Amino acid sequence: MIITGSTGDVSGLSPLVRYVAAATLARGADGAAAVGLVLVATSADAGLANAALVGGLLATGLTAPHLFGPWVARGLDRARDGRRLLAAAFALYGLTLAAAALLLGRAPLTAVAVPVLLAGLCGPLLTGGLSSRLSGIAGRGKRSQRRAQGWDAVSYGLGGSAGPALVAVLAAAATPVVAVVALGAAAVLAAGWTLTLPRRRTPPDAQREPLPVRAALRLMAVHGALRRAGVATMLTGFSTGALSVIAVLFGHALSPRPGAGATLAAMFGLGNLAGALLVTAFPLRGEPEALMTRHAVLMGLALALCAAAPGYVPALAAFALAGAANAPFFTATLAARCSYAPEQARTQVFVSMAGLKVAAASAGTAVAGATVACGPRALLAAGAAITVAAAAATALDRRLAR
């Protein structure tokens, strides 16, 4: 892999610093967009009938296009200069997101749905698409690669916490529309940072036509390491996706304070950010598959501690611990994609696994909402069991493959 200098370095900042800046802005916009659209739809200014339903449909419109991620990713694999395609996608995401917020309540819903769906099609490039460029920015050594993957996890953690916080502050201080427009501006700014990244080129003798989408998806199913990474990503994504619902229920059960459930969810996010910073300072060592299995077990144990928490304060600590355990697991999955994905399908593998995680998390949220009668402790215990089962399934598959 050859990395050439970018056009217009930004104040001498290292490529990794510029990558983290672009990734944090993009993922902050992506992570808070659905919340922002729901706030706009349910605001008095929008004046919508069935506002909650409209907001939910718009949020679905942002996530459903992730199913087309492999086709979008193949375009990035084929691009001579991936920076331009990524920057265009980020800018389009920001502009269409802002347009949807400005049109909501002022134009027919069909006119609002078009920019939302366009933003959703760009979404996979803000997550897995950008991550697929990281290996060419980090140093050649394994330690440098692992540290960079830790920083990528930090960008997800920062974006996932700062994005919703920005929406909440701006929606309260101004209006929800202003909040969503600010998210759009963050995505456009991320596009500018992306153009400053080094250009990744493949030597002429190594250039290959990217795999067709069908062949890339088949590769993920038959390649043992990629298959196990996908299974682990989906099952743990299902468990963590349910936490947003479970945290609210558990907070109400443990404390009469308003916002107790939201605080539990915030502790998971803070723990995740702390864990990501830790694996950046002390990069993971070992083979990615083994790391995935080990940290899935630790995450399952942390979720079991959440279920067993006797009171609100221990629950806060347990949720923070679960978040901290999630960070090295996620970093291990990034290492697995980098290590096992072939060059001619790298972006498709990254984006497909990111899409699988989004779909599994959405399913986890839906199942948790449909089974609230079981109680938060039972749901947390089920999540712990599913996460440990993910570790067991990958370990067994690996043993059988040998």
C-alpha positions as a Python dict, from the first residue, in 0.01 Angstrom:
ca = {
    (1, 'M'): (0, 0, 0),
    (2, 'I'): (137, 342, -93),
    (3, 'I'): (30, 657, 88),
    (4, 'T'): (96, 984, -86),
    (5, 'G'): (79, 1325, 72),
    (6, 'S'): (-256, 1497, 93),
    (7, 'T'): (-327, 1825, -71),
    (8, 'G'): (-324, 2105, 179),
    (9, 'D'): (-211, 1969, 514),
    (10, 'V'): (-398, 2131, 802),
    (11, 'S'): (-154, 2314, 1031),
    (12, 'G'): (89, 2024, 1022),
    (13, 'L'): (-155, 1792, 1199),
    (14, 'S'): (-81, 1423, 1161),
    (15, 'P'): (-306, 1220, 928),
    (16, 'L'): (-442, 1024, 1223),
    (17, 'V'): (-545, 1343, 1406),
    (18, 'R'): (-722, 1463, 1092),
    (19, 'Y'): (-888, 1125, 1056),
    (20, 'V'): (-1018, 1135, 1414),
    (21, 'A'): (-1150, 1489, 1361),
    (22, 'A'): (-1336, 1388, 1044),
    (23, 'A'): (-1463, 1063, 1197),
    (24, 'T'): (-1587, 1227, 1517),
    (25, 'L'): (-1778, 1496, 1326),
    (26, 'A'): (-1928, 1246, 1082),
    (27, 'R'): (-2027, 994, 1347),
    (28, 'G'): (-2161, 1262, 1577),
    (29, 'A'): (-2394, 1372, 1297),
    (30, 'D'): (-2488, 1014, 1212),
    (31, 'G'): (-2541, 910, 1574),
    (32, 'A'): (-2773, 1199, 1657),
    (33, 'A'): (-2960, 1244, 1330),
    (34, 'A'): (-3246, 1009, 1412),
    (35, 'V'): (-3299, 1171, 1755),
    (36, 'G'): (-3292, 1514, 1594),
    (37, 'L'): (-3551, 1427, 1331),
    (38, 'V'): (-3782, 1280, 1596),
    (39, 'L'): (-3750, 1602, 1798),
    (40, 'V'): (-3834, 1811, 1491),
    (41, 'A'): (-4134, 1592, 1405),
    (42, 'T'): (-4275, 1607, 1758),
    (43, 'S'): (-4217, 1980, 1807),
    (44, 'A'): (-4509, 2220, 1818),
    (45, 'D'): (-4367, 2417, 1524),
    (46, 'A'): (-4400, 2117, 1292),
    (47, 'G'): (-4771, 2084, 1375),
    (48, 'L'): (-4789, 1724, 1256),
    (49, 'A'): (-5066, 1479, 1327),
    (50, 'N'): (-4929, 1144, 1451),
    (51, 'A'): (-4600, 1323, 1512),
    (52, 'A'): (-4439, 1032, 1699),
    (53, 'L'): (-4522, 793, 1415),
    (54, 'V'): (-4379, 1034, 1157),
    (55, 'G'): (-4062, 1074, 1362),
    (56, 'G'): (-4023, 698, 1391),
    (57, 'L'): (-4069, 651, 1017),
    (58, 'L'): (-3810, 916, 940),
    (59, 'A'): (-3565, 753, 1181),
    (60, 'T'): (-3627, 424, 1003),
    (61, 'G'): (-3565, 597, 672),
    (62, 'L'): (-3217, 687, 795),
    (63, 'T'): (-3124, 333, 901),
    (64, 'A'): (-3303, 112, 645),
    (65, 'P'): (-3079, 218, 351),
    (66, 'H'): (-2785, 58, 532),
    (67, 'L'): (-2906, -260, 361),
    (68, 'F'): (-2769, -113, 37),
    (69, 'G'): (-2432, -54, 204),
    (70, 'P'): (-2242, -325, 11),
    (71, 'W'): (-2336, -167, -322),
    (72, 'V'): (-2234, 177, -198),
    (73, 'A'): (-1911, 30, -60),
    (74, 'R'): (-1818, -130, -392),
    (75, 'G'): (-1816, 216, -544),
    (76, 'L'): (-1564, 322, -281),
    (77, 'D'): (-1351, 12, -351),
    (78, 'R'): (-1345, 107, -720),
    (79, 'A'): (-1276, 478, -666),
    (80, 'R'): (-932, 602, -774),
    (81, 'D'): (-940, 857, -494),
    (82, 'G'): (-1166, 739, -213),
    (83, 'R'): (-1133, 1072, -29),
    (84, 'R'): (-1344, 1250, -288),
    (85, 'L'): (-1624, 995, -275),
    (86, 'L'): (-1624, 998, 105),
    (87, 'A'): (-1624, 1377, 117),
    (88, 'A'): (-1908, 1395, -135),
    (89, 'A'): (-2108, 1144, 69),
    (90, 'F'): (-2050, 1337, 392),
    (91, 'A'): (-2148, 1666, 233),
    (92, 'L'): (-2458, 1513, 74),
    (93, 'Y'): (-2552, 1359, 409),
    (94, 'G'): (-2525, 1695, 584),
    (95, 'L'): (-2714, 1890, 318),
    (96, 'T'): (-3000, 1641, 284),
    (97, 'L'): (-3033, 1605, 662),
    (98, 'A'): (-3061, 1983, 701),
    (99, 'A'): (-3306, 2000, 410),
    (100, 'A'): (-3528, 1734, 569),
    (101, 'A'): (-3541, 1929, 897),
    (102, 'L'): (-3625, 2254, 718),
    (103, 'L'): (-3896, 2090, 506),
    (104, 'L'): (-4062, 1893, 786),
    (105, 'G'): (-4401, 2047, 862),
    (106, 'R'): (-4371, 2284, 566),
    (107, 'A'): (-4385, 2037, 276),
    (108, 'P'): (-4556, 1704, 205),
    (109, 'L'): (-4400, 1409, 385),
    (110, 'T'): (-4301, 1253, 54),
    (111, 'A'): (-4085, 1558, -13),
    (112, 'V'): (-3923, 1511, 329),
    (113, 'A'): (-3871, 1138, 278),
    (114, 'V'): (-3654, 1185, -32),
    (115, 'P'): (-3367, 1373, 141),
    (116, 'V'): (-3393, 1142, 444),
    (117, 'L'): (-3349, 834, 224),
    (118, 'L'): (-3059, 1000, 41),
    (119, 'A'): (-2892, 1071, 373),
    (120, 'G'): (-2953, 710, 474),
    (121, 'L'): (-2777, 586, 160),
    (122, 'C'): (-2473, 792, 256),
    (123, 'G'): (-2481, 665, 614),
    (124, 'P'): (-2274, 346, 558),
    (125, 'L'): (-1983, 556, 432),
    (126, 'L'): (-1981, 762, 753),
    (127, 'T'): (-1923, 446, 955),
    (128, 'G'): (-1769, 140, 790),
    (129, 'G'): (-1668, 324, 474),
    (130, 'L'): (-1447, 567, 662),
    (131, 'S'): (-1307, 294, 889),
    (132, 'S'): (-1195, 98, 581),
    (133, 'R'): (-948, 380, 502),
    (134, 'L'): (-782, 367, 843),
    (135, 'S'): (-527, 94, 774),
    (136, 'G'): (-366, 310, 505),
    (137, 'I'): (-336, 606, 744),
    (138, 'A'): (-193, 422, 1045),
    (139, 'G'): (168, 306, 1054),
    (140, 'R'): (274, -28, 914),
    (141, 'G'): (346, -194, 1249),
    (142, 'K'): (81, -398, 1429),
    (143, 'R'): (101, -177, 1737),
    (144, 'S'): (43, 135, 1527),
    (145, 'Q'): (-252, -32, 1355),
    (146, 'R'): (-408, -136, 1687),
    (147, 'R'): (-359, 210, 1836),
    (148, 'A'): (-526, 364, 1531),
    (149, 'Q'): (-816, 121, 1566),
    (150, 'G'): (-846, 233, 1927),
    (151, 'W'): (-870, 593, 1808),
    (152, 'D'): (-1140, 487, 1565),
    (153, 'A'): (-1334, 345, 1859),
    (154, 'V'): (-1280, 677, 2039),
    (155, 'S'): (-1434, 860, 1742),
    (156, 'Y'): (-1744, 642, 1771),
    (157, 'G'): (-1759, 703, 2145),
    (158, 'L'): (-1715, 1079, 2113),
    (159, 'G'): (-1961, 1102, 1826),
    (160, 'G'): (-2217, 884, 2001),
    (161, 'S'): (-2209, 1101, 2313),
    (162, 'A'): (-2135, 1450, 2179),
    (163, 'G'): (-2384, 1431, 1892),
    (164, 'P'): (-2696, 1366, 2102),
    (165, 'A'): (-2570, 1612, 2365),
    (166, 'L'): (-2537, 1884, 2100),
    (167, 'V'): (-2889, 1813, 1977),
    (168, 'A'): (-3029, 1832, 2330),
    (169, 'V'): (-2853, 2162, 2407),
    (170, 'L'): (-2941, 2335, 2080),
    (171, 'A'): (-3298, 2206, 2080),
    (172, 'A'): (-3347, 2355, 2428),
    (173, 'A'): (-3160, 2680, 2358),
    (174, 'A'): (-3300, 2740, 2009),
    (175, 'T'): (-3519, 2491, 1819),
    (176, 'P'): (-3490, 2126, 1709),
    (177, 'V'): (-3454, 2247, 1349),
    (178, 'V'): (-3146, 2450, 1444),
    (179, 'A'): (-3006, 2140, 1617),
    (180, 'V'): (-3045, 1922, 1307),
    (181, 'V'): (-2904, 2190, 1079),
    (182, 'A'): (-2599, 2201, 1310),
    (183, 'L'): (-2561, 1824, 1265),
    (184, 'G'): (-2570, 1876, 892),
    (185, 'A'): (-2300, 2142, 921),
    (186, 'A'): (-2085, 1897, 1121),
    (187, 'A'): (-2111, 1642, 839),
    (188, 'V'): (-2014, 1903, 580),
    (189, 'L'): (-1717, 2004, 796),
    (190, 'A'): (-1619, 1635, 817),
    (191, 'A'): (-1614, 1633, 435),
    (192, 'G'): (-1355, 1909, 438),
    (193, 'W'): (-1134, 1723, 686),
    (194, 'T'): (-1164, 1405, 480),
    (195, 'L'): (-1016, 1577, 175),
    (196, 'T'): (-702, 1655, 378),
    (197, 'L'): (-633, 1286, 450),
    (198, 'P'): (-352, 1110, 261),
    (199, 'R'): (-454, 956, -66),
    (200, 'R'): (-444, 580, -66),
    (201, 'R'): (-315, 417, -382),
    (202, 'T'): (-258, 56, -473),
    (203, 'P'): (52, -23, -678),
    (204, 'P'): (-33, -101, -1045),
    (205, 'D'): (77, -463, -1014),
    (206, 'A'): (-158, -511, -720),
    (207, 'Q'): (-466, -344, -867),
    (208, 'R'): (-765, -572, -893),
    (209, 'E'): (-1127, -523, -984),
    (210, 'P'): (-1332, -519, -662),
    (211, 'L'): (-1535, -831, -601),
    (212, 'P'): (-1899, -817, -711),
    (213, 'V'): (-2133, -759, -419),
    (214, 'R'): (-2269, -1113, -431),
    (215, 'A'): (-1918, -1257, -424),
    (216, 'A'): (-1815, -1030, -136),
    (217, 'L'): (-2118, -1134, 70),
    (218, 'R'): (-2046, -1499, -5),
    (219, 'L'): (-1686, -1445, 103),
    (220, 'M'): (-1806, -1316, 440),
    (221, 'A'): (-2013, -1632, 483),
    (222, 'V'): (-1750, -1889, 381),
    (223, 'H'): (-1434, -1724, 512),
    (224, 'G'): (-1413, -1860, 865),
    (225, 'A'): (-1261, -1557, 1038),
    (226, 'L'): (-1490, -1308, 864),
    (227, 'R'): (-1794, -1526, 934),
    (228, 'R'): (-1710, -1543, 1302),
    (229, 'A'): (-1650, -1168, 1318),
    (230, 'G'): (-1990, -1110, 1159),
    (231, 'V'): (-2169, -1344, 1400),
    (232, 'A'): (-2003, -1189, 1703),
    (233, 'T'): (-2080, -838, 1577),
    (234, 'M'): (-2448, -918, 1519),
    (235, 'L'): (-2515, -1096, 1849),
    (236, 'T'): (-2340, -837, 2065),
    (237, 'G'): (-2504, -559, 1861),
    (238, 'F'): (-2842, -715, 1941),
    (239, 'S'): (-2761, -704, 2314),
    (240, 'T'): (-2628, -347, 2319),
    (241, 'G'): (-2912, -225, 2097),
    (242, 'A'): (-3159, -330, 2364),
    (243, 'L'): (-2978, -137, 2638),
    (244, 'S'): (-3137, 199, 2553),
    (245, 'V'): (-3480, 57, 2635),
    (246, 'I'): (-3363, -156, 2927),
    (247, 'A'): (-3175, 132, 3089),
    (248, 'V'): (-3493, 343, 3104),
    (249, 'L'): (-3689, 58, 3260),
    (250, 'F'): (-3415, -27, 3506),
    (251, 'G'): (-3368, 336, 3608),
    (252, 'H'): (-3738, 370, 3688),
    (253, 'A'): (-3728, 47, 3890),
    (254, 'L'): (-3422, 147, 4096),
    (255, 'S'): (-3465, 520, 4151),
    (256, 'P'): (-3754, 768, 4165),
    (257, 'R'): (-3535, 1046, 4025),
    (258, 'P'): (-3637, 1181, 3683),
    (259, 'G'): (-3385, 1086, 3421),
    (260, 'A'): (-3247, 793, 3620),
    (261, 'G'): (-3271, 565, 3318),
    (262, 'A'): (-3108, 818, 3087),
    (263, 'T'): (-2822, 846, 3336),
    (264, 'L'): (-2769, 469, 3322),
    (265, 'A'): (-2749, 485, 2943),
    (266, 'A'): (-2509, 779, 2968),
    (267, 'M'): (-2286, 579, 3203),
    (268, 'F'): (-2263, 304, 2942),
    (269, 'G'): (-2156, 565, 2687),
    (270, 'L'): (-1898, 718, 2921),
    (271, 'G'): (-1762, 375, 3005),
    (272, 'N'): (-1736, 297, 2635),
    (273, 'L'): (-1543, 618, 2574),
    (274, 'A'): (-1310, 547, 2867),
    (275, 'G'): (-1249, 195, 2740),
    (276, 'A'): (-1171, 325, 2391),
    (277, 'L'): (-917, 570, 2533),
    (278, 'L'): (-763, 287, 2734),
    (279, 'V'): (-713, 61, 2431),
    (280, 'T'): (-561, 359, 2251),
    (281, 'A'): (-308, 410, 2529),
    (282, 'F'): (-248, 37, 2562),
    (283, 'P'): (-318, -125, 2222),
    (284, 'L'): (-463, -475, 2216),
    (285, 'R'): (-218, -758, 2163),
    (286, 'G'): (-288, -1092, 2012),
    (287, 'E'): (-479, -1247, 1726),
    (288, 'P'): (-804, -1058, 1644),
    (289, 'E'): (-1027, -1366, 1658),
    (290, 'A'): (-907, -1464, 2004),
    (291, 'L'): (-944, -1104, 2121),
    (292, 'M'): (-1305, -1092, 1997),
    (293, 'T'): (-1396, -1408, 2187),
    (294, 'R'): (-1223, -1300, 2506),
    (295, 'H'): (-1377, -956, 2517),
    (296, 'A'): (-1723, -1085, 2426),
    (297, 'V'): (-1704, -1303, 2738),
    (298, 'L'): (-1598, -1004, 2949),
    (299, 'M'): (-1882, -798, 2807),
    (300, 'G'): (-2132, -1073, 2884),
    (301, 'L'): (-2008, -1088, 3243),
    (302, 'A'): (-2042, -710, 3273),
    (303, 'L'): (-2404, -729, 3152),
    (304, 'A'): (-2467, -1002, 3409),
    (305, 'L'): (-2336, -763, 3677),
    (306, 'C'): (-2585, -504, 3552),
    (307, 'A'): (-2867, -756, 3596),
    (308, 'A'): (-2751, -841, 3947),
    (309, 'A'): (-2698, -481, 4065),
    (310, 'P'): (-2873, -449, 4404),
    (311, 'G'): (-2929, -72, 4382),
    (312, 'Y'): (-2900, 235, 4167),
    (313, 'V'): (-2540, 329, 4250),
    (314, 'P'): (-2406, -24, 4183),
    (315, 'A'): (-2609, -22, 3859),
    (316, 'L'): (-2435, 298, 3751),
    (317, 'A'): (-2097, 134, 3807),
    (318, 'A'): (-2206, -185, 3629),
    (319, 'F'): (-2334, 1, 3322),
    (320, 'A'): (-2008, 197, 3304),
    (321, 'L'): (-1817, -132, 3326),
    (322, 'A'): (-2029, -281, 3048),
    (323, 'G'): (-1950, 19, 2829),
    (324, 'A'): (-1581, -13, 2907),
    (325, 'A'): (-1594, -382, 2808),
    (326, 'N'): (-1767, -299, 2480),
    (327, 'A'): (-1482, -74, 2361),
    (328, 'P'): (-1206, -339, 2335),
    (329, 'F'): (-1452, -582, 2178),
    (330, 'F'): (-1539, -330, 1909),
    (331, 'T'): (-1171, -253, 1855),
    (332, 'A'): (-1105, -627, 1814),
    (333, 'T'): (-1374, -648, 1545),
    (334, 'L'): (-1207, -359, 1359),
    (335, 'A'): (-875, -545, 1382),
    (336, 'A'): (-1045, -858, 1245),
    (337, 'R'): (-1185, -672, 944),
    (338, 'C'): (-845, -515, 873),
    (339, 'S'): (-661, -847, 910),
    (340, 'Y'): (-893, -1081, 721),
    (341, 'A'): (-1069, -873, 454),
    (342, 'P'): (-903, -898, 109),
    (343, 'E'): (-809, -570, -57),
    (344, 'Q'): (-1060, -611, -340),
    (345, 'A'): (-1348, -638, -93),
    (346, 'R'): (-1219, -442, 205),
    (347, 'T'): (-1475, -163, 204),
    (348, 'Q'): (-1762, -402, 134),
    (349, 'V'): (-1661, -612, 436),
    (350, 'F'): (-1635, -306, 662),
    (351, 'V'): (-1965, -159, 549),
    (352, 'S'): (-2152, -492, 548),
    (353, 'M'): (-2049, -567, 905),
    (354, 'A'): (-2141, -216, 1012),
    (355, 'G'): (-2480, -267, 846),
    (356, 'L'): (-2527, -601, 1020),
    (357, 'K'): (-2456, -432, 1351),
    (358, 'V'): (-2708, -153, 1282),
    (359, 'A'): (-2974, -406, 1182),
    (360, 'A'): (-2908, -627, 1486),
    (361, 'A'): (-2913, -327, 1721),
    (362, 'S'): (-3246, -214, 1575),
    (363, 'A'): (-3385, -565, 1624),
    (364, 'G'): (-3259, -566, 1982),
    (365, 'T'): (-3432, -235, 2051),
    (366, 'A'): (-3758, -365, 1901),
    (367, 'V'): (-3747, -694, 2093),
    (368, 'A'): (-3671, -515, 2422),
    (369, 'G'): (-3966, -282, 2363),
    (370, 'A'): (-4195, -577, 2289),
    (371, 'T'): (-4087, -777, 2596),
    (372, 'V'): (-4082, -507, 2862),
    (373, 'A'): (-4324, -716, 3070),
    (374, 'C'): (-4039, -955, 3145),
    (375, 'G'): (-3868, -688, 3353),
    (376, 'P'): (-3528, -518, 3309),
    (377, 'R'): (-3331, -772, 3512),
    (378, 'A'): (-3452, -1062, 3300),
    (379, 'L'): (-3379, -868, 2980),
    (380, 'L'): (-3028, -783, 3102),
    (381, 'A'): (-2968, -1146, 3191),
    (382, 'A'): (-3086, -1248, 2845),
    (383, 'G'): (-2849, -996, 2688),
    (384, 'A'): (-2562, -1134, 2894),
    (385, 'A'): (-2647, -1488, 2783),
    (386, 'I'): (-2665, -1386, 2416),
    (387, 'T'): (-2329, -1211, 2439),
    (388, 'V'): (-2160, -1509, 2603),
    (389, 'A'): (-2327, -1730, 2342),
    (390, 'A'): (-2160, -1516, 2073),
    (391, 'A'): (-1822, -1591, 2229),
    (392, 'A'): (-1902, -1962, 2255),
    (393, 'A'): (-2026, -1979, 1896),
    (394, 'T'): (-1711, -1816, 1757),
    (395, 'A'): (-1484, -2037, 1968),
    (396, 'L'): (-1669, -2354, 1860),
    (397, 'D'): (-1673, -2254, 1493),
    (398, 'R'): (-1302, -2183, 1506),
    (399, 'R'): (-1229, -2517, 1669),
    (400, 'L'): (-1437, -2707, 1414),
    (401, 'A'): (-1269, -2523, 1129),
    (402, 'R'): (-932, -2637, 1254),
}
